[in-house]
Amino acid sequence: MSDNTAFEGTAVHDGPPSNLSADPVHRRWLLDQALELFGFFQPNLINPAGGFYALAQNGTPLTCQGQAGLTQHLHSTTRMVHCFALGQVLGIVGADAVIDHGMAHIWNRHRDSQQGGYFWGVDNETVTEPTKQAYGHAFVLLAASAAKRAGHPDADRMLADIREILETRFWEAEIGASQEDFSADWQPLAPYRGQNSNMHLTEALMAAFHATGDSTYLGMADRIADLIINRHARAAGWRVPEHFDATWSVDYGYSGNPMFRPAGLTPGHALEWSRLLVDLYKLGQKKNSWMPAAAEALFVKACQLGWNEAQGGFHYTLDWDNRPLQTCCLWWPCAEAIAAAHCLQSVSDNPTFVIWYRRVWAFVDAHFIDKTYGGWFPELNPQRKPVSEIFVGKPDLYHAVQACLIPLGGSLMSV
């Protein structure tokens, strides 16, 4: 299929633009893209020593290029389980073997059998990063929930284990959100609180509710969304504060890890939240009436402030005066914008979301999709050419494949 066929009508015309994600030709293109992503990752993914290889630009394991012993982080293992649970629904041959391999690695290597919880980083032999992070634990819940929906025999065991850890170690019931980081023996590492881990916990809690029917999960997700979006993002003019102190007051001056906890605002997270709010609104039987309008406002503000009008793509971060802070162009905000724009079309007749869906997919197709080897390039330079300044190889299936599958109905709500 040609690019023109896939994105015909990307420009704004006099009449209202049509819903591209309902077009059968485009939907076939989305399915083809998803299948190609699985085809890129699956052949060389499994590390016989446990876990999954990181892949080079051409899809070969990075360990084949002299990088044996690379640490595998918890979110990478768990996201791959989640993705191949989606793949199993698609009928990907061998998806069950990937799920089996990942679930075993999470339980046998990442899990701390002595003190409970899940280590952030392990390699082929040892625990390399023994911290216990809310971000990683959120993805354990997502993986276990996806595995349950896929019928994996060990899913219930992992669900019970991660639920206990989240409730007894991370969850602050008086606040309605999760704490952040602990040492291996469960000593708090800092008074920091973060929205990113809680955003992904919201995603995982919805998946757990959908997998089990237990409304406790949904109630926790509601509380996180109310704190971070209905309270803090609303007060910040529908910009999502990222960093907080132990009392959940915004820390405007925070400057941590420039990639995983960057200073300022991250437009991609506002886009991600807009999608999650639509899902949460629907799963909650539409009782949280504030969510659709909030989802719209988050999306519009993120595109208004974060989109690079001159070159396309989203700035990675902004300062609190709405000026670009980190201007690197990464793949995942575009993937989240696509998924959010699709979801918003189900609760709003505002043509903005149809227009942005087309605009961002056209940019992704032109610049991020590697039409030679497969997969998506993770970063582009100012000339919108692929570079490897931050990331090595092609590190992601999770964001890219969800951008393809969510418009087809393949979100966590239908795993």
C-alpha positions as CSV (number, residue, x, y, z in Angstrom):
1,M,0.0,0.0,0.0
2,S,1.3,3.4,-0.9
3,D,1.7,6.2,1.7
4,N,-0.7,8.3,-0.2
5,T,-3.4,5.7,0.1
6,A,-2.8,5.1,3.8
7,F,-3.0,8.8,4.5
8,E,-5.1,10.3,1.8
9,G,-6.9,13.4,3.1
10,T,-4.2,14.3,5.7
11,A,-4.5,17.9,4.7
12,V,-7.5,19.9,6.1
13,H,-10.3,20.4,3.5
14,D,-13.3,22.6,3.5
15,G,-15.6,19.9,4.9
16,P,-15.0,17.9,8.1
17,P,-12.2,15.3,7.7
18,S,-13.3,11.7,7.7
19,N,-12.4,9.3,10.4
20,L,-9.4,7.6,8.9
21,S,-9.3,4.8,11.5
22,A,-12.7,3.6,10.3
23,D,-11.5,3.3,6.7
24,P,-11.0,-0.4,5.8
25,V,-7.9,0.4,3.6
26,H,-6.2,2.2,6.5
27,R,-7.3,-0.5,9.0
28,R,-5.6,-3.1,6.8
29,W,-2.5,-0.9,6.7
30,L,-2.5,-0.7,10.5
31,L,-2.7,-4.5,10.8
32,D,0.1,-4.9,8.3
33,Q,2.2,-2.5,10.3
34,A,1.5,-4.4,13.6
35,L,2.4,-7.7,11.9
36,E,5.6,-6.3,10.6
37,L,6.6,-5.0,14.1
38,F,6.1,-8.5,15.5
39,G,8.0,-9.9,12.6
40,F,10.9,-7.6,13.3
41,F,11.1,-8.4,17.0
42,Q,10.2,-12.0,17.3
43,P,13.0,-14.0,15.4
44,N,15.9,-12.8,17.5
45,L,14.2,-11.7,20.7
46,I,14.6,-14.6,23.1
47,N,17.8,-14.9,25.1
48,P,18.4,-18.6,26.1
49,A,20.0,-17.4,29.3
50,G,16.7,-15.7,30.3
51,G,14.8,-12.6,29.3
52,F,15.0,-10.8,26.0
53,Y,17.8,-9.4,23.8
54,A,17.9,-5.8,22.9
55,L,17.9,-5.5,19.1
56,A,20.2,-3.6,16.8
57,Q,18.8,-1.5,14.0
58,N,18.8,-4.5,11.7
59,G,17.1,-6.7,14.2
60,T,20.1,-8.8,15.3
61,P,20.7,-9.2,19.0
62,L,23.0,-6.6,20.4
63,T,24.9,-9.3,22.3
64,C,26.1,-10.5,18.9
65,Q,28.0,-7.3,18.6
66,G,30.1,-7.7,21.7
67,Q,27.7,-6.4,24.2
68,A,27.0,-9.5,26.3
69,G,26.0,-8.9,29.8
70,L,23.7,-6.0,29.1
71,T,21.3,-5.3,31.9
72,Q,17.7,-6.1,31.2
73,H,15.4,-3.8,33.0
74,L,12.1,-4.8,34.4
75,H,9.9,-2.6,32.2
76,S,11.5,-4.1,29.1
77,T,10.7,-7.7,30.2
78,T,7.2,-7.0,31.3
79,R,6.3,-4.9,28.3
80,M,7.3,-7.6,25.9
81,V,5.0,-10.1,27.7
82,H,2.2,-7.5,27.4
83,C,2.9,-7.0,23.7
84,F,3.0,-10.7,22.8
85,A,-0.3,-11.2,24.7
86,L,-1.7,-8.8,22.2
87,G,0.1,-10.7,19.5
88,Q,-1.5,-14.0,20.7
89,V,-4.9,-12.4,20.1
90,L,-3.8,-11.5,16.6
91,G,-2.8,-15.1,16.0
92,I,1.0,-14.6,16.0
93,V,2.5,-18.1,15.8
94,G,4.9,-18.5,18.7
95,A,3.5,-15.7,20.8
96,D,2.8,-18.1,23.6
97,A,6.4,-19.2,23.7
98,V,7.5,-15.5,24.2
99,I,4.9,-15.1,26.9
100,D,6.1,-18.3,28.7
101,H,9.8,-17.1,28.5
102,G,9.0,-13.7,29.7
103,M,6.8,-14.8,32.6
104,A,9.5,-17.3,33.8
105,H,12.2,-14.5,33.7
106,I,10.0,-12.1,35.6
107,W,9.3,-14.7,38.3
108,N,12.7,-16.4,38.5
109,R,15.1,-13.6,37.9
110,H,13.5,-10.2,38.5
111,R,11.5,-11.3,41.5
112,D,13.2,-11.1,44.9
113,S,12.2,-14.4,46.5
114,Q,13.7,-13.4,49.8
115,Q,12.3,-10.0,50.5
116,G,9.6,-9.6,48.0
117,G,9.2,-7.3,45.1
118,Y,10.9,-7.2,41.7
119,F,14.5,-6.0,41.0
120,W,14.8,-3.2,38.4
121,G,17.8,-4.7,36.5
122,V,19.3,-8.1,36.0
123,D,21.7,-9.6,33.5
124,N,22.4,-13.2,32.5
125,E,24.0,-14.0,35.9
126,T,23.3,-11.5,38.6
127,V,21.1,-8.7,39.9
128,T,22.7,-5.6,38.5
129,E,20.3,-3.0,39.8
130,P,18.5,-4.1,43.0
131,T,16.3,-1.1,43.5
132,K,12.5,-1.7,43.6
133,Q,10.8,1.0,41.5
134,A,7.1,1.8,41.3
135,Y,7.5,2.2,37.5
136,G,8.7,-1.3,37.1
137,H,6.2,-2.8,39.4
138,A,3.4,-1.2,37.5
139,F,4.5,-3.1,34.4
140,V,4.6,-6.3,36.4
141,L,0.9,-5.8,37.0
142,L,0.3,-5.0,33.3
143,A,2.2,-8.2,32.2
144,A,0.4,-10.4,34.7
145,S,-3.0,-9.0,33.7
146,A,-2.2,-9.4,30.0
147,A,-1.0,-13.0,30.6
148,K,-4.2,-13.8,32.5
149,R,-6.3,-12.6,29.5
150,A,-4.1,-14.8,27.3
151,G,-4.8,-17.8,29.6
152,H,-1.3,-18.2,31.0
153,P,-1.2,-20.7,33.8
154,D,1.1,-18.6,36.0
155,A,-0.7,-15.4,35.7
156,D,-2.8,-15.7,38.8
157,R,0.2,-16.4,40.9
158,M,2.0,-13.3,39.7
159,L,-1.2,-11.2,40.0
160,A,-1.6,-12.2,43.6
161,D,2.1,-11.5,44.3
162,I,2.3,-8.1,42.7
163,R,-1.0,-7.0,44.2
164,E,0.3,-7.7,47.7
165,I,3.5,-5.8,47.0
166,L,1.7,-2.8,45.5
167,E,-0.8,-2.6,48.4
168,T,1.7,-3.2,51.3
169,R,4.8,-1.4,50.0
170,F,3.9,1.2,47.4
171,W,0.3,2.4,47.8
172,E,-0.3,5.4,50.0
173,A,-4.0,5.0,50.8
174,E,-4.4,8.4,52.4
175,I,-3.2,10.1,49.2
176,G,-4.5,7.7,46.6
177,A,-1.2,7.2,44.7
178,S,2.0,5.2,44.8
179,Q,5.4,5.9,46.4
180,E,8.4,5.7,44.1
181,D,11.6,3.9,45.0
182,F,13.0,1.5,47.6
183,S,16.2,-0.3,48.2
184,A,16.3,-4.1,48.0
185,D,15.4,-4.3,51.7
186,W,12.6,-1.8,51.3
187,Q,14.2,1.3,52.6
188,P,12.8,4.5,51.0
189,L,15.4,6.0,48.7
190,A,14.1,9.6,48.5
191,P,11.1,11.6,49.4
192,Y,10.4,12.0,45.6
193,R,7.0,11.2,44.2
194,G,6.4,10.9,40.4
195,Q,3.5,11.1,38.1
196,N,5.1,8.8,35.4
197,S,5.1,5.7,37.5
198,N,1.5,6.5,38.7
199,M,0.4,7.0,35.1
200,H,1.6,3.6,34.1
201,L,0.1,2.1,37.3
202,T,-3.2,3.6,36.2
203,E,-2.8,1.7,32.9
204,A,-1.9,-1.5,34.7
205,L,-4.8,-1.2,37.2
206,M,-7.3,-0.9,34.4
207,A,-5.8,-3.9,32.7
208,A,-6.0,-5.8,36.1
209,F,-9.7,-4.8,36.5
210,H,-10.4,-6.0,32.9
211,A,-8.6,-9.3,33.5
212,T,-10.2,-10.0,36.9
213,G,-13.3,-8.0,37.3
214,D,-12.1,-6.8,40.7
215,S,-13.3,-3.2,41.2
216,T,-10.6,-2.5,43.8
217,Y,-8.2,-2.0,40.9
218,L,-10.5,0.5,39.2
219,G,-11.0,2.4,42.4
220,M,-7.2,2.8,42.7
221,A,-6.9,4.0,39.1
222,D,-9.7,6.6,39.7
223,R,-7.9,8.0,42.7
224,I,-4.6,8.4,40.9
225,A,-6.3,10.1,37.9
226,D,-8.2,12.4,40.3
227,L,-5.0,13.4,42.1
228,I,-2.7,14.0,39.1
229,I,-5.1,15.2,36.4
230,N,-8.3,16.5,38.1
231,R,-6.3,18.3,40.8
232,H,-2.8,19.0,39.6
233,A,-3.1,19.2,35.8
234,R,-6.3,21.2,35.9
235,A,-4.6,23.7,38.3
236,A,-1.6,23.9,35.8
237,G,-3.8,24.8,32.8
238,W,-4.0,21.2,31.6
239,R,-0.2,20.7,31.7
240,V,0.8,17.6,33.6
241,P,3.3,18.2,36.5
242,E,5.8,15.4,36.6
243,H,7.6,15.8,39.9
244,F,6.4,16.0,43.5
245,D,7.7,16.0,47.0
246,A,6.5,13.5,49.7
247,T,3.4,15.6,50.4
248,W,2.4,15.6,46.7
249,S,3.2,19.2,46.2
250,V,4.6,20.0,42.8
251,D,8.4,20.3,42.7
252,Y,8.9,22.9,40.0
253,G,12.7,22.9,40.3
254,Y,13.2,19.2,40.1
255,S,15.9,18.0,37.7
256,G,16.7,14.3,37.9
257,N,17.6,11.8,35.2
258,P,17.4,13.8,31.9
259,M,15.7,10.9,30.1
260,F,13.5,9.1,32.7
261,R,12.8,11.9,35.1
262,P,13.6,15.1,33.1
263,A,13.0,18.6,34.3
264,G,9.9,20.5,33.3
265,L,6.9,19.2,31.4
266,T,6.7,16.2,29.1
267,P,4.0,16.7,26.4
268,G,4.0,13.0,25.5
269,H,2.7,12.1,29.0
270,A,-0.2,14.5,28.6
271,L,-1.1,12.7,25.4
272,E,-0.8,9.4,27.2
273,W,-3.0,10.5,30.0
274,S,-5.6,11.7,27.5
275,R,-5.9,8.2,26.2
276,L,-6.0,6.6,29.6
277,L,-8.7,8.9,30.8
278,V,-11.0,7.9,27.9
279,D,-10.4,4.2,28.8
280,L,-10.9,4.9,32.5
281,Y,-14.1,6.8,31.8
282,K,-15.5,3.9,29.8
283,L,-14.4,1.2,32.2
284,G,-16.0,3.1,35.1
285,Q,-19.4,3.1,33.3
286,K,-19.0,6.8,32.5
287,K,-19.5,7.9,36.1
288,N,-16.5,10.2,36.2
289,S,-18.0,12.9,34.1
290,W,-15.0,15.2,34.3
291,M,-12.8,12.8,32.3
292,P,-13.7,13.3,28.7
293,A,-13.4,17.1,28.8
294,A,-10.1,16.7,30.7
295,A,-8.8,14.2,28.1
296,E,-9.6,16.7,25.3
297,A,-8.0,19.6,27.1
298,L,-4.8,17.6,27.8
299,F,-4.5,16.6,24.2
300,V,-5.1,20.0,22.7
301,K,-2.7,21.7,25.1
302,A,0.0,19.1,24.5
303,C,-0.3,19.5,20.7
304,Q,-0.4,23.3,21.0
305,L,2.7,23.6,23.1
306,G,4.7,20.4,22.2
307,W,4.4,20.0,18.4
308,N,7.3,21.3,16.4
309,E,5.6,23.4,13.8
310,A,8.7,23.8,11.7
311,Q,10.0,20.3,11.6
312,G,7.2,18.1,12.8
313,G,7.2,15.7,15.8
314,F,7.0,16.6,19.5
315,H,9.5,18.3,21.7
316,Y,10.5,15.9,24.4
317,T,10.2,18.4,27.3
318,L,9.2,22.0,27.9
319,D,10.0,24.4,30.7
320,W,7.3,25.9,32.9
321,D,7.2,28.9,30.6
322,N,6.2,26.5,27.7
323,R,9.5,26.9,25.9
324,P,11.2,23.8,24.4
325,L,13.7,22.4,26.9
326,Q,14.8,19.1,25.3
327,T,14.1,19.3,21.6
328,C,15.0,15.8,20.7
329,C,12.3,14.1,18.6
330,L,11.4,10.7,20.0
331,W,9.1,8.1,18.6
332,W,6.9,7.4,21.7
333,P,5.1,10.8,22.0
334,C,4.0,10.3,18.4
335,A,2.8,6.8,19.1
336,E,0.8,8.1,22.1
337,A,-0.7,11.0,20.1
338,I,-2.0,8.5,17.6
339,A,-3.6,6.3,20.2
340,A,-5.1,9.2,22.1
341,A,-6.4,10.9,18.9
342,H,-8.2,7.7,18.0
343,C,-9.7,7.2,21.5
344,L,-10.9,10.8,21.7
345,Q,-12.9,10.4,18.5
346,S,-15.1,8.0,20.5
347,V,-16.1,10.6,23.0
348,S,-15.9,13.8,21.0
349,D,-17.1,15.1,17.6
350,N,-14.3,17.7,17.6
351,P,-12.6,17.3,14.2
352,T,-9.3,18.3,15.8
353,F,-8.7,14.7,16.8
354,V,-9.3,13.3,13.3
355,I,-6.9,15.9,11.9
356,W,-4.2,15.1,14.4
357,Y,-4.6,11.4,13.9
358,R,-3.8,11.9,10.2
359,R,-1.1,14.4,10.8
360,V,0.9,12.3,13.3
361,W,0.6,9.0,11.4
362,A,1.8,10.8,8.3
363,F,4.9,12.0,10.2
364,V,5.5,8.6,11.7
365,D,5.2,6.9,8.3
366,A,7.6,9.4,6.7
367,H,10.3,9.5,9.4
368,F,10.0,6.8,12.1
369,I,9.1,3.6,10.3
370,D,12.2,1.8,9.0
371,K,11.1,0.5,5.6
372,T,14.4,-1.3,5.1
373,Y,14.8,-3.5,8.2
374,G,11.5,-3.0,10.1
375,G,10.7,-1.5,13.4
376,W,10.6,2.1,14.3
377,F,13.6,4.4,14.7
378,P,13.6,5.7,18.3
379,E,15.0,9.2,17.7
380,L,15.5,11.8,14.9
381,N,17.9,14.7,14.6
382,P,16.8,18.2,13.8
383,Q,16.9,17.3,10.1
384,R,14.5,14.4,10.9
385,K,17.0,11.7,10.1
386,P,17.5,8.7,12.4
387,V,20.3,9.0,14.9
388,S,21.5,6.9,17.9
389,E,22.5,9.6,20.4
390,I,20.2,8.4,23.2
391,F,19.2,4.9,22.3
392,V,21.1,2.0,20.9
393,G,19.3,-0.1,18.3
394,K,15.5,-0.4,18.3
395,P,14.4,-0.6,22.0
396,D,10.6,-0.5,21.7
397,L,7.7,-2.7,20.6
398,Y,5.3,-1.5,23.3
399,H,4.5,2.1,22.1
400,A,4.7,1.4,18.4
401,V,2.5,-1.7,18.3
402,Q,-0.1,-0.1,20.5
403,A,-0.3,2.8,18.1
404,C,-1.2,0.3,15.4
405,L,-3.5,-1.9,17.5
406,I,-5.5,0.6,19.6
407,P,-7.2,2.0,16.5
408,L,-8.1,-1.6,15.7
409,G,-9.6,-2.2,19.1
410,G,-6.5,-3.9,20.5
411,S,-6.0,-1.9,23.6
412,L,-5.6,-3.2,27.2
413,M,-9.5,-3.2,27.2
414,S,-9.6,-6.0,24.7
415,V,-6.4,-8.0,25.5
